[in-house]
Amino acid sequence: MLTTASAYDAPPRERASREIVRKKAVMVFERFYSRAPSMVAHMSESFKRALVDKDPSVMGASLCLYHRMILVRCAHDAPGAGAESAAG
């Protein structure tokens, strides 16, 4: 009978590589978000999971992503930003 190994059953070296992959994935999402926020906006649930990840490096990377999201939202909501101020 075949069973799948969880991250906890894996050897320490393999576990570390999975944590690095999760961190890199969050970093890639941040890069995508900086280029085109609308392309990854639907993945907010994945971002929330990264924020409470068991590995501190993944959580740290997700904080960078949330910081960028806040900056983009503040810039978008700031007075004088957007098409309506350019028209008036």
C-alpha positions as a Markdown table, in Angstrom:
| # | Residue | x | y | z |
|---|---|---|---|---|
| 1 | Met | 0.0 | 0.0 | 0.0 |
| 2 | Leu | 1.4 | 3.4 | -1.0 |
| 3 | Thr | 1.1 | 6.3 | 1.4 |
| 4 | Thr | 2.1 | 9.9 | 0.9 |
| 5 | Ala | 4.6 | 11.5 | 3.2 |
| 6 | Ser | 3.7 | 14.7 | 4.9 |
| 7 | Ala | 6.2 | 17.5 | 5.4 |
| 8 | Tyr | 6.7 | 16.2 | 9.0 |
| 9 | Asp | 7.7 | 12.7 | 7.9 |
| 10 | Ala | 10.3 | 14.0 | 5.4 |
| 11 | Pro | 14.0 | 14.1 | 6.3 |
| 12 | Pro | 15.1 | 17.5 | 7.7 |
| 13 | Arg | 16.9 | 18.4 | 4.5 |
| 14 | Glu | 13.8 | 17.8 | 2.4 |
| 15 | Arg | 11.7 | 19.8 | 4.9 |
| 16 | Ala | 14.0 | 22.7 | 4.5 |
| 17 | Ser | 13.8 | 22.7 | 0.8 |
| 18 | Arg | 10.0 | 22.7 | 1.0 |
| 19 | Glu | 10.1 | 25.8 | 3.2 |
| 20 | Ile | 12.4 | 27.5 | 0.8 |
| 21 | Val | 10.1 | 26.7 | -2.1 |
| 22 | Arg | 7.1 | 28.2 | -0.1 |
| 23 | Lys | 9.2 | 31.3 | 0.6 |
| 24 | Lys | 10.2 | 31.7 | -3.0 |
| 25 | Ala | 6.6 | 31.3 | -4.1 |
| 26 | Val | 5.6 | 34.2 | -1.9 |
| 27 | Met | 8.4 | 36.3 | -3.3 |
| 28 | Val | 7.3 | 35.5 | -6.8 |
| 29 | Phe | 3.7 | 36.6 | -5.9 |
| 30 | Glu | 5.1 | 39.8 | -4.5 |
| 31 | Arg | 6.9 | 40.5 | -7.8 |
| 32 | Phe | 3.8 | 39.7 | -9.8 |
| 33 | Tyr | 1.8 | 42.0 | -7.5 |
| 34 | Ser | 4.3 | 44.8 | -8.0 |
| 35 | Arg | 3.9 | 44.5 | -11.8 |
| 36 | Ala | 0.2 | 43.8 | -12.1 |
| 37 | Pro | -1.8 | 43.7 | -8.9 |
| 38 | Ser | -5.0 | 42.6 | -10.6 |
| 39 | Met | -3.3 | 39.4 | -11.8 |
| 40 | Val | -2.9 | 38.0 | -8.3 |
| 41 | Ala | -5.6 | 39.7 | -6.4 |
| 42 | His | -7.8 | 36.6 | -6.5 |
| 43 | Met | -5.2 | 34.7 | -4.5 |
| 44 | Ser | -5.7 | 36.5 | -1.2 |
| 45 | Glu | -6.5 | 33.3 | 0.7 |
| 46 | Ser | -3.1 | 31.9 | -0.3 |
| 47 | Phe | -1.5 | 35.1 | 1.0 |
| 48 | Lys | -3.3 | 34.7 | 4.3 |
| 49 | Arg | -2.1 | 31.1 | 4.7 |
| 50 | Ala | 1.5 | 32.3 | 4.0 |
| 51 | Leu | 1.1 | 34.9 | 6.8 |
| 52 | Val | 0.6 | 32.2 | 9.4 |
| 53 | Asp | 3.0 | 29.6 | 7.9 |
| 54 | Lys | 5.0 | 27.5 | 10.4 |
| 55 | Asp | 8.3 | 28.7 | 8.9 |
| 56 | Pro | 9.4 | 32.2 | 9.9 |
| 57 | Ser | 11.1 | 32.9 | 6.5 |
| 58 | Val | 7.7 | 32.3 | 4.7 |
| 59 | Met | 6.0 | 34.6 | 7.2 |
| 60 | Gly | 8.6 | 37.3 | 6.7 |
| 61 | Ala | 8.3 | 37.1 | 2.9 |
| 62 | Ser | 4.5 | 37.4 | 3.2 |
| 63 | Leu | 4.9 | 40.5 | 5.4 |
| 64 | Cys | 6.8 | 42.1 | 2.5 |
| 65 | Leu | 3.9 | 41.2 | 0.2 |
| 66 | Tyr | 1.3 | 42.6 | 2.6 |
| 67 | His | 3.4 | 45.8 | 2.9 |
| 68 | Arg | 3.4 | 46.2 | -0.9 |
| 69 | Met | -0.3 | 45.6 | -1.0 |
| 70 | Ile | -0.9 | 48.3 | 1.6 |
| 71 | Leu | 1.3 | 50.7 | -0.3 |
| 72 | Val | -0.5 | 50.1 | -3.5 |
| 73 | Arg | -3.9 | 50.4 | -1.9 |
| 74 | Cys | -3.0 | 53.7 | -0.2 |
| 75 | Ala | -1.6 | 55.1 | -3.4 |
| 76 | His | -4.7 | 54.1 | -5.2 |
| 77 | Asp | -7.1 | 55.6 | -2.5 |
| 78 | Ala | -5.0 | 58.8 | -2.0 |
| 79 | Pro | -6.7 | 62.1 | -3.0 |
| 80 | Gly | -5.5 | 63.2 | -6.4 |
| 81 | Ala | -4.9 | 59.6 | -7.6 |
| 82 | Gly | -6.9 | 58.1 | -10.3 |
| 83 | Ala | -8.8 | 59.2 | -13.5 |
| 84 | Glu | -11.5 | 61.2 | -11.7 |
| 85 | Ser | -8.9 | 63.8 | -10.5 |
| 86 | Ala | -7.3 | 64.1 | -13.9 |
| 87 | Ala | -10.7 | 64.9 | -15.5 |
| 88 | Gly | -11.6 | 67.6 | -13.0 |
